Amino acid sequence: CCECGSCVLVCPHNVIEYIDGKPQQVAKKGGAFDFCGISQGIGCDVCAQVCPRLGEREHAIAEQVFTGDAPYNGGFGRYRRILAARCSDPELLKRCQDGGVVTALLAWARRTGRIDGAIVSSADPDKPASPKPKAMTTEEEILGSGTSWYTYCPNNLALEMAEQLDLKQVAFVGVPCQITPIRKMQLRDPAYLVNGRKKQQHVDRQTKFLKSFAERVSLTIGLLCSEVFTFN
């Protein structure tokens, strides 16, 4: 488990919750960590379909996602170009740590109407050195979030906030184990949910949770990651 929280986000039956930085089953006290009466009954497995540690991993998914013009394929995966970039906004450069490119891209995309919100890691008001996932809707909020974090932040959970705000074109910023679940949600065919044992309302609910969050994501920005640190 990489603690991305995607299984918590997509669970259609409230079987999993995010507790003390980890997903935990809450369906049966004293049950196994992976107990789920729904999956063992009528069937579901939506959580397993989006988990970045189960099934296909990044390299296999890349072949499905980047099918267009990608003339290069190497250590960085499939790509068109590799660029060195740095933000030119002096105010943003005062607070950024790695050139401010991601924040500048998000601010520009919001200013020009290409997105209506962004999922990012932002400072927790009560614990300034501890980031929390948040959906931001204004350019000012996006610019205010510009900085790097070195403790883990489950950005996928903020997609629920995007749904509550009814955002339609969201930019999602995350490390590989957070981008991968987004891709799996986008790629997975929900036809597997139809097994002849469920009522249509169950199929509809499971399909919604499998697909609806990623349908709001119109831009993904993946960050390189090699390690993270605990808050302490």
N, C-alpha and C positions, 0 to 999 in steps of 0.2 A: 504494500500500500504506500502510495506517495502522498496521501492526505489531500488530494486535489478537491475532494468533496463532490465530485460529479455524481457518484452513486446516490448521495443524499439529495442532490438537486433533482434527479430524474425519477426517484422512487415514486410510483403512482399511488402507493398504498401506505405511505408514512411508516414504513418499517425501519428506516435508517435515519439517524440523526447525527449531527456533527457535535461531538462532545469532547471538550478538552483537546481540541486540535486533531481529532480522529473520528472517522465514521464508525458508528456503533449500531448494531441492531437493537431495537427497542420493542420488538414484537413479542418476545417471550423472555421474561426474567429468568436467568439461569440457563437459557438456551445457548447453543453453540454460537460463535461469533457470526456465522453466516446463516443462521436460521432465518427462514422466511416461509411462513405458512402459505403464502400466495403462490410462490414459485413451486413449492412442493405439492400444491393443490391443483388449481386451474392452470397454472403456468404464467410466467412473466419474464424474469431474467433481464429486464430493461437495464438494471444496474450493471450487470456483467457485460452487456453489449457495448457500453460506453467506457468501461474501465480501461485506462491506458496500460494496465499491467496484464490484461487478459486478451487473448486473441491476437489479432494483427498489431504489429508495432509500427513505429514511425516510418521505417524505410518501405515497408509494404504499402502503407497508406499513401505515401508520397506518389507512388506509381499510379494510383487511382485519382489523386487530386490534381496533380500537375501533368495533364495530358496534352496541353497545347504547346506553344512555342517555348521550349526549354532546351536550348542547344547544348547545355553543359550538364554533366551528371558526374559528381565526384564526391569528395569528402563532405561538402556542404549539401549534398542531395542534388535535386534537380533545380537549376537556376538559369536565369537569363544573363544577369550581370552581377558583379561584386563591386561595390562602391565604398569609398571612405568618405564619410560625411560628418559635418558638424553644424549645429544650429548657429545662425547669425544674429539671433535676437539677444542683445546684451543683458536684458533683464532675466531672460530664461537661463542664460549661461551662468548667472550668479548663483543659481540654486541647483543646476543639474550637475551630474557627476561623470557622465560618459558622452558628453556632446549635445545632449538634449534633443536628439533627432526624433525619438519616439513622441515626446511631448509636442514638439513642433508640428509633426505630421498630424497628430490628433487635433490640435488646435486649428490647423488649416482646414482639415476635413470638416470640422464642426462649423467653422466660419463660412465655408463655401456650400454648406448644406449637403455634403456627401454622406454625413452620418448625423443622427439625431441624439447620439449618446456614446459614451465610451466606458468600458469595464476596465478599471485600473486598480492598483494597490494605493491606498491613501493612508495618511497618518491617523492613528487612533488618538482622539483628543485626550483620552485618559492615560495612554501609554505611548508617548510620542515616538519611541524607537520601535514600536510594534505596528506593522501595517495591517490594515483591514481591507477586504474587498468592497468596492463601491461602484455603483453606476452613476456616472456624471453626465449632466445634460447641457452644461454651458461651457463656453470657451474659458471663462474665468476659473471655473472649477478645475478644468483640465490643466490649465497653466499652473494652478496652485498645487497640483499633485506631482509636479515634475521633480523626481528624485529617484535614486536607486535604493532598493531594499536588499538586505542580505539574510533576512529571516523569511520563512515561508509564509505565503499568504494565499488562501484558497479562492482565487479569483472566480472560479466557476460558479461559486455560490451566489455571486452578485447578479447572475443572469436571472435569478428570481426577482430581484429588484427591477431589472430591465422590463420584465413582464408586468410587474405591478405598475410601472410608469408607462406601459404600453409603447415602448420604444420599438421602432420598426427596422432601423438601420444602425446597428450597433457595431462599434469597433471593439474588438476583444484583444487585450494585451496579456500575454502569459508566457510561461516557460514551456518547454516541449511536453511535459506530462500534463499540462493544462490545455494546450492546443490540440493534442491528440484526441481527447474526449469530444471536443467540438467537431473535429473531422469525422469521428465515428458516428456521432448523432446525424451529421449531414449525409453520410454515405449509407447508413444501415437501412435496409428495406424492411419496413414494418410488417410485411406479409407473414413473417415468421410467427407473429403473435396470434394468427388465426390457426387454431388447432382443433376446432370442433367441440371443445369442452366449455367455452366461454360464452357468456351473453355478449351481445354487441356493445353494450355499455362498457364492459370491461375492456374489450378490444379498443374502443374509442379512447378511453382514458389512458391506457398504456401507450397507444400511438401518440397521443398528445404529449405525454411526458417524454417520450423518446425523441420526438422531432421538433416540438414547438420552440424550445429554447434556442437551438442552433439556427432555426429559420430566421431569427432576429439578427443574427450575426452577418454583417455584410463585408467586414474587413477583419482579418486576423493579423496581428503583429507578434511574431514569435521572438522570444529573447533567448540568447544563449545561456546555458546553465551548466555548471560543473559541480556545485555543492551549495548547500544552504546551512545556516546555523540556527540553533535554538535561540529563543529570546534571551535566555540567561547567558 
